[in-house]
Amino acid sequence: MRLVVQRFQELFAQTKYKEAAELGAESPQGILRTPYTVAEFQSVPVQVGQTPPLLPYFATLLIFDVTCQLLINVFFFILEFWLTFISSIIYCKTTRVTHGSLD
């Protein structure tokens, strides 16, 4: 975990804010999803017409969270499909056996 924080600080020092934002969003156990990290991004001076680094940080957090939720939903959809499918196969086989027709 210390290496993740160290890498974040390196990227930040090199003004690679987009990469730092991605690392912050994907940090293990959310160690870089803290008020301290938000304050770091807020402390960056912004020139007129320049996008504040805080915006990509929040955008990356949002995309990461939405993607994770989408993957979870897809996983459960597929799981439910397969369980239904397998149940129907088992039901068909047991119905054949109880009605005296074996393949």
Contacts in CASP RR format, 6 or more apart in sequence:
PFRMAT RR
TARGET T0000
AUTHOR 0000-0000-0000
METHOD contacts of the structure
MODEL  1
MRLVVQRFQELFAQTKYKEAAELGAESPQGILRTPYTVAEFQSVPVQVGQ
TPPLLPYFATLLIFDVTCQLLINVFFFILEFWLTFISSIIYCKTTRVTHG
SLD
1 28 0 8 1.000
1 29 0 8 1.000
1 31 0 8 1.000
4 23 0 8 1.000
4 27 0 8 1.000
4 28 0 8 1.000
4 31 0 8 1.000
4 32 0 8 1.000
5 31 0 8 1.000
5 32 0 8 1.000
7 23 0 8 1.000
8 20 0 8 1.000
8 23 0 8 1.000
8 24 0 8 1.000
8 27 0 8 1.000
8 32 0 8 1.000
8 37 0 8 1.000
11 17 0 8 1.000
11 19 0 8 1.000
11 20 0 8 1.000
11 23 0 8 1.000
12 20 0 8 1.000
12 40 0 8 1.000
17 41 0 8 1.000
17 44 0 8 1.000
17 53 0 8 1.000
17 56 0 8 1.000
17 57 0 8 1.000
18 56 0 8 1.000
18 60 0 8 1.000
20 53 0 8 1.000
20 57 0 8 1.000
21 41 0 8 1.000
21 53 0 8 1.000
21 56 0 8 1.000
21 57 0 8 1.000
21 59 0 8 1.000
21 60 0 8 1.000
21 61 0 8 1.000
22 60 0 8 1.000
23 32 0 8 1.000
24 30 0 8 1.000
24 32 0 8 1.000
24 33 0 8 1.000
24 37 0 8 1.000
24 57 0 8 1.000
24 60 0 8 1.000
24 61 0 8 1.000
25 32 0 8 1.000
25 33 0 8 1.000
25 57 0 8 1.000
25 60 0 8 1.000
25 61 0 8 1.000
25 63 0 8 1.000
25 64 0 8 1.000
26 64 0 8 1.000
27 33 0 8 1.000
33 61 0 8 1.000
37 57 0 8 1.000
38 54 0 8 1.000
38 57 0 8 1.000
41 52 0 8 1.000
41 53 0 8 1.000
41 54 0 8 1.000
41 57 0 8 1.000
42 52 0 8 1.000
42 54 0 8 1.000
44 52 0 8 1.000
44 53 0 8 1.000
44 54 0 8 1.000
46 52 0 8 1.000
46 53 0 8 1.000
96 102 0 8 1.000
96 103 0 8 1.000
END
